[in-house]
Amino acid sequence: MAFTGRFYGLTAAQLTTMQTEWLACLSAIATAGQSYTIAGRQFNRANLAEVSQTIGDINDALARAQGTRTTQTFANFSR
């Protein structure tokens, strides 16, 4: 999963709040098939991939904000 970095620059507190909201959204959709609304946008089962990607982006930004983010670099010597 490639992270977009779209939440970089937010505080850890802001990211933690967002993480809680988006995890609740994922849980509601995945377990009960319900729709969920965040900031006026409604999500449902069709948006599961988008919700998962957003949670990944939030987790990445939170790890960066807390200084716990690790990065892996892979070298390709096939050329």
N, C-alpha and C positions, 0 to 999 in steps of 0.2 A: 504494500500500500504506500503510495507516494503522498507525502504531506504537502499541502499548499503553502503553509506559513501565513495563512490569512488572519490568524489571530495573534501573531507576534506583536508585542508591544502592549498588550493588555496586562493588567496586574494579576498576580496569582489569585487574589480574592475574586476578581471578576471572572477569571477562568474557572475557578472552582464552582461558582454559582452557575455558570453556563454548563459545566460538566454535569452537575446535578439535574438541571432541567432536561438536557439532551438524553441522559441515561433514563430518566423517567419516561421520556417520549419513546425511546427504544423498547423499554419494558412494556409499556401500554400497547404498543403496536404488536410486538412479538408474542406476548402471552395472551392477550385478549382480542387481538385483531381490531382494536379500537383505533380511532383517529385521535390525534393529539395536536394541540395548537401552541406554538411558541411565537411570540411577538407578531401575532396576527396571521401567521402562516400555518396552514393546516397540513399535517402529515398523516399518511396512512400506510398500509402494507406496501403499496407501490413505491413509496419513498424510503424503504428500508436501507438500500444501498447509500443513499444520500445522508441519511441519519447516521449510519455507521461511519461514513467518511468524515462527517462533521465531528463526531466523537473522537476519531483518530486525530484530526487536526487540533482539537481542543487539548487532548492529552499531550500531543507533541509540544504545543505552545506552553502548556503548564510545566512540563518537564524542563523546557528551555528557561522559563521564568524562575523556576526553583533551582536552576543550575544542576539538574540531574539528568539532562538529556545526553544520550550517547549517539554517536554517529558512526556508521560503518561505511567504509569506502572500499570498493572493489576495483582492482586493476585488471585491465584486459590487455594481454600481451599477444593477442592473436594476429596482429597486423604486422 
